[in-house]
Amino acid sequence: RAVPATRGHTRRLVSLGKPLHGLQVRIVDEDGADLPARGVGVIEVRGEPVTRGYTTVAGFIAAQDERGWYDTGDLGYLTETGEVVVCGRVKDVIIMAGRNI
């Protein structure tokens, strides 16, 4: 849980603001349950602008779950006013063309 702090050893994070019109954002725990405001978990998005998947030489690979949610791989939370704050990544690995970078 992200708790505002004013003294001691703190880490400053920047709010990305509220989601753009047409996008939904939720934060989920490792079991896929929605977290309350300031609960830190995986950021998932859905909406018309979100990719449905990827075309590869092996064929189409879906990126969304059955309800249209896309797992960004980012860790973060929503504030009480619905602003998105990113804290880090689930894994510090980026996969491009099947290679870990």
SEFIVO-555206 format. One line per 3 residues: number of its first residue (from 1); their letters; for each residue x, z, y of N, C-alpha, C. Coordinates in Angstrom, 1 decimal, always signed. Atoms other than C-alpha are relative to their C-alpha. Example, Ala and Ser with C-alpha at 12.3 -4.5 7.8 and 13.67 -1.06 7.14 Angstrom:
<gukols>
1> AS> +0.9:+0.0:-1.2:+12.3:+7.8:-4.5:+0.9:+0.0:+1.2  -0.9:+0.0:-1.1:+13.7:+7.1:-1.1:-0.8:+0.8:+1.1
</gukols>
This chain:
<gukols>
1> RAV> +0.8:+0.0:-1.2:+0.0:+0.0:+0.0:+0.9:+0.0:+1.2  -0.7:+0.1:-1.2:+1.3:-1.0:+3.4:-0.5:+1.0:+1.0  +0.4:-1.0:-1.0:+1.2:+2.0:+5.8:+0.7:-0.1:+1.3
4> PAT> -0.7:+0.1:-1.3:+2.0:+1.7:+9.5:+0.9:+1.2:+0.2  -1.0:-1.1:-0.3:+5.1:+3.8:+10.4:+0.6:-0.2:+1.3  -0.6:+0.0:-1.3:+6.5:+4.7:+13.7:+1.4:+0.6:+0.1
7> RGH> -1.3:-0.6:-0.1:+9.6:+6.6:+12.8:+0.6:+0.0:-1.4  -0.7:+0.1:+1.2:+12.2:+6.8:+10.1:+0.5:-1.4:-0.3  -0.5:+1.4:+0.4:+13.6:+3.8:+8.1:-1.3:-0.8:-0.3
10> TRR> +1.2:+0.9:+0.1:+10.9:+1.1:+8.6:+0.4:-1.4:-0.2  -0.2:+1.4:+0.1:+10.6:-2.5:+7.8:-1.1:-0.7:+0.8  +0.9:+0.6:-0.9:+9.0:-4.7:+10.4:-0.5:-1.3:-0.7
13> LVS> +0.6:+1.2:+0.5:+6.6:-7.5:+9.2:-0.8:-0.6:+1.0  +0.8:+0.8:-1.0:+4.9:-10.2:+11.2:-1.3:-0.4:-0.6  +1.3:+0.5:+0.5:+1.2:-11.0:+10.9:+0.0:-1.5:+0.3
16> LGK> +0.2:+1.5:-0.1:+0.5:-14.7:+10.3:-1.3:-0.3:+0.7  +1.3:+0.2:-0.6:-2.9:-14.2:+11.9:-1.1:-0.2:-1.1  +1.1:+0.2:+1.0:-6.3:-14.9:+10.3:+0.1:-1.4:-0.6
19> PLH> +0.0:+1.3:+0.6:-6.8:-17.8:+7.9:-0.7:-1.1:+0.8  +0.7:+1.1:-0.7:-7.7:-21.2:+9.3:-1.4:-0.2:-0.5  +1.4:+0.4:+0.3:-11.3:-22.4:+9.3:+0.0:-0.8:-1.3
22> GLQ> +0.1:+0.7:+1.2:-12.2:-23.5:+5.8:+0.9:+0.5:-1.1  -0.8:-0.6:+1.0:-9.7:-21.4:+4.0:-0.4:+1.5:-0.3  +0.3:-1.4:+0.4:-10.3:-18.1:+2.1:+1.3:+0.5:-0.5
25> VRI> -1.2:-0.6:+0.5:-7.5:-15.7:+1.4:-0.4:+1.4:-0.6  +0.2:-1.3:+0.6:-7.5:-12.7:-1.0:+1.3:+0.5:-0.5  -1.2:-0.6:+0.6:-4.9:-10.3:-2.3:-0.5:+0.6:-1.3
28> VDE> +0.4:-0.6:+1.3:-5.0:-9.4:-6.0:+1.2:+0.7:-0.6  -1.1:-0.7:+0.7:-3.1:-7.0:-8.2:+0.3:-0.8:-1.3  -0.5:+0.7:+1.2:-1.4:-7.9:-11.5:-1.1:-0.3:-1.0
31> DGA> +1.2:+0.3:+0.9:-4.8:-7.9:-13.3:-1.0:-0.9:+0.6  +0.9:+0.9:-0.7:-6.4:-10.2:-10.8:-1.1:+0.6:+0.8  +1.0:-0.7:-0.8:-8.5:-7.5:-9.1:+0.3:-0.1:+1.4
34> DLP> -0.2:+0.0:-1.4:-9.1:-7.8:-5.4:+0.5:+1.3:+0.5  -0.5:-1.2:-0.6:-7.2:-5.3:-3.3:-0.6:+0.3:+1.3  +0.5:-0.3:-1.4:-8.5:-3.5:-0.2:+1.0:-0.3:+1.1
37> ARG> -0.9:+0.2:-1.2:-7.0:-3.8:+3.3:+1.2:+0.8:-0.2  -1.3:-0.5:+0.1:-3.3:-3.1:+3.3:+0.5:+0.3:-1.5  -0.5:+0.0:+1.3:-3.1:-3.2:-0.5:+0.9:-1.2:-0.3
40> VGV> -1.0:+1.1:+0.2:+0.0:-5.2:-1.4:-0.1:-0.6:-1.4  +0.1:+0.7:+1.3:-0.3:-7.8:-4.1:+0.2:-1.5:+0.3  -0.2:+1.5:-0.1:-0.3:-11.6:-4.7:-1.0:-0.6:+0.9
43> IEV> +0.9:+0.7:-0.9:-1.7:-13.8:-2.0:-0.6:-1.2:-0.7  +0.6:+1.1:+0.6:-4.2:-16.3:-3.3:-0.9:-0.7:+1.1  +0.7:+0.7:-1.0:-5.9:-19.0:-1.2:-1.0:-1.0:-0.7
46> RGE> +0.9:+1.1:+0.5:-8.8:-21.5:-1.8:-0.7:-0.6:+1.2  +0.7:+0.7:-1.0:-10.6:-24.1:+0.2:+0.3:-1.5:-0.1  -0.1:+1.5:+0.1:-10.8:-27.9:+0.7:+1.5:-0.4:+0.2
49> PVT> -1.3:+0.5:-0.2:-7.2:-28.2:+2.1:+1.0:+0.4:-1.1  -1.0:-0.5:+1.1:-5.6:-26.5:-1.0:+0.1:-1.0:-1.1  -0.2:+1.0:+1.1:-4.1:-28.8:-3.6:-0.7:+0.4:-1.2
52> RGY> +0.7:-0.2:+1.3:-6.0:-29.2:-6.8:+1.0:+0.1:-1.1  -1.0:+0.0:+1.0:-2.8:-29.8:-8.7:+1.1:-1.0:+0.3  -1.2:+0.8:-0.2:+0.3:-31.9:-9.2:+0.0:-1.1:-1.1
55> TTV> -0.1:+1.1:+0.9:+0.8:-35.3:-10.8:+1.5:-0.1:-0.4  -1.3:+0.0:+0.6:+3.8:-35.3:-13.1:+0.1:-1.2:-1.0  -0.2:+1.1:+1.0:+5.3:-37.8:-15.6:-0.8:+0.4:-1.2
58> AGF> +0.8:-0.4:+1.1:+3.5:-35.7:-18.2:-1.5:+0.0:+0.2  +1.4:+0.0:-0.3:+0.2:-36.0:-16.4:-0.3:+1.0:+1.1  +0.5:-0.9:-1.1:-1.9:-33.9:-14.0:+0.1:+1.4:-0.5
61> IAA> -0.1:-1.4:+0.3:-1.2:-30.2:-13.9:-0.8:+0.8:+1.1  +0.8:-0.7:-0.9:-3.9:-28.0:-12.3:+0.7:+1.1:+0.7  -0.6:-1.1:-0.7:-2.8:-25.6:-9.6:-1.0:+1.1:+0.3
64> QDE> +1.0:-1.0:-0.3:-6.1:-23.7:-9.1:-0.6:+0.5:-1.3  +0.6:-0.5:+1.2:-7.8:-21.4:-11.5:-1.5:-0.5:+0.0  +1.3:+0.6:+0.2:-11.4:-22.1:-12.7:-0.9:+0.3:+1.2
67> RGW> +0.8:-0.2:-1.2:-12.8:-20.6:-9.4:+0.6:-0.5:+1.3  -0.6:+0.7:-1.2:-10.6:-22.6:-7.1:+1.1:+0.8:+0.7  -1.1:-0.8:-0.6:-8.0:-19.9:-6.3:+1.4:-0.5:-0.4
70> YDT> -1.4:+0.5:+0.1:-4.4:-21.0:-5.8:+0.9:+1.2:+0.2  -0.9:-1.1:-0.1:-1.7:-18.4:-6.5:+1.3:-0.5:+0.7  -1.1:+0.5:-0.9:+0.9:-18.8:-3.7:+1.4:+0.4:-0.5
73> GDL> -1.3:-0.6:+0.4:+3.6:-16.7:-5.4:+0.5:+0.9:+1.0  -0.4:-0.9:-1.1:+3.8:-14.7:-2.2:-0.6:+1.4:-0.2  +0.5:-1.4:-0.1:+3.4:-10.9:-1.9:-0.4:+0.3:+1.4
76> GYL> +0.4:-0.3:-1.3:+1.5:-9.6:+1.0:-1.3:+0.8:+0.0  +1.2:-0.7:-0.1:-1.6:-7.9:+2.3:-0.8:-0.5:+1.2  +0.9:+0.3:-1.1:-4.6:-8.3:+4.6:-0.2:+1.3:+0.8
79> TET> +0.2:-1.2:-0.9:-5.0:-6.0:+7.6:-1.5:+0.3:+0.0  +1.4:-0.4:-0.1:-8.3:-4.3:+8.4:-0.8:-1.1:+0.7  +0.7:+1.0:-0.7:-9.1:-7.2:+10.7:+0.1:-1.4:-0.6
82> GEV> +0.0:+1.2:+0.7:-8.4:-9.9:+8.1:+1.3:-0.9:+0.3  -1.2:+0.8:-0.2:-4.9:-11.0:+9.3:+0.9:+0.1:-1.3  -0.9:+0.1:+1.2:-2.4:-12.1:+6.6:+1.4:+0.4:+0.4
85> VVC> -1.4:-0.4:-0.2:+1.0:-10.4:+6.3:+0.7:-0.2:-1.3  -0.8:+0.3:+1.2:+3.6:-11.7:+3.9:+1.2:+1.0:-0.1  -1.1:-1.0:+0.3:+6.1:-9.1:+2.4:+1.1:-0.6:-0.8
88> GRV> -1.1:+0.6:+0.8:+8.1:-11.3:+0.0:-0.6:-0.9:-1.0  +0.4:+1.0:+1.1:+7.9:-13.4:-3.2:-0.1:+0.8:-1.3  +0.1:-0.6:+1.3:+6.8:-12.5:-6.7:+1.4:-0.2:-0.7
91> KDV> -1.3:+0.3:+0.5:+10.0:-14.3:-7.9:+0.8:-0.7:+1.1  -0.9:+0.7:-1.0:+12.9:-15.4:-5.8:+0.6:-1.2:-0.6  -0.4:+1.2:+0.6:+13.0:-18.7:-7.6:-1.0:-1.1:+0.5
94> IIM> +0.8:+1.2:-0.3:+11.8:-22.1:-6.4:+0.2:-1.0:-1.1  -0.1:+1.0:+1.1:+11.1:-24.7:-9.1:-0.3:-1.4:+0.7  +0.2:+1.3:-0.5:+11.6:-28.3:-8.0:+0.4:-1.0:-1.1
97> AGR> -0.2:+1.0:+1.0:+11.3:-31.2:-10.4:+0.5:+0.6:-1.3  -0.3:-0.7:+1.3:+11.6:-28.7:-13.3:+1.3:+0.8:+0.1  -1.2:-0.8:-0.1:+14.8:-27.1:-12.0:-0.2:+1.2:+0.9
100> NI> +0.1:-1.3:-0.7:+15.2:-23.5:-10.8:+1.1:-0.1:+1.1  -0.9:+0.0:-1.2:+16.7:-23.3:-7.3:+0.1:+1.4:+0.6
</gukols>
